[in-house]
Amino acid sequence: MEKVYKAMRNTGVANIAIGIIMIVAGVSTGVIAVVSGANLLKKKAHLSF
């Protein structure tokens, strides 16, 4: 019975770690997108298609 509890604990810890990693990755991606967009708006006058 103790093995089941250890397996459940390890799974919970892994899920929390994966969740934290996903939050950090999402925030990082959002910041990069905002900075890139601001950079494009800043250089809008120099862009030509």
Number of C-alpha atoms within 10 A of each C-alpha: 5 7 8 9 10 11 11 12 12 12 12 12 12 12 12 12 12 12 12 12 11 12 12 12 12 12 11 11 12 12 12 12 12 11 12 12 12 12 11 13 11 10 10 10 8 7 8 5 2
